[in-house]
């Protein structure tokens, strides 16, 4: 779980929470106004929140 956010503290806390949530993390992270995420699941697939792409350019 990788999370970017408005501060390092927010990103770290949200990444920890999202990792612990497992499959529930994606909809939860989408509702957070100051964070975007990228995850690799237990089966090896990946997903990213809708705004994550802006951090990859």
Secondary structure, 3 states (H helix, E strand, C coil): CEEEECCHHHHHHHHHHHHHHHHHHHHHHHCCCCEEEEEECCCCCEEECCCHHHHCC
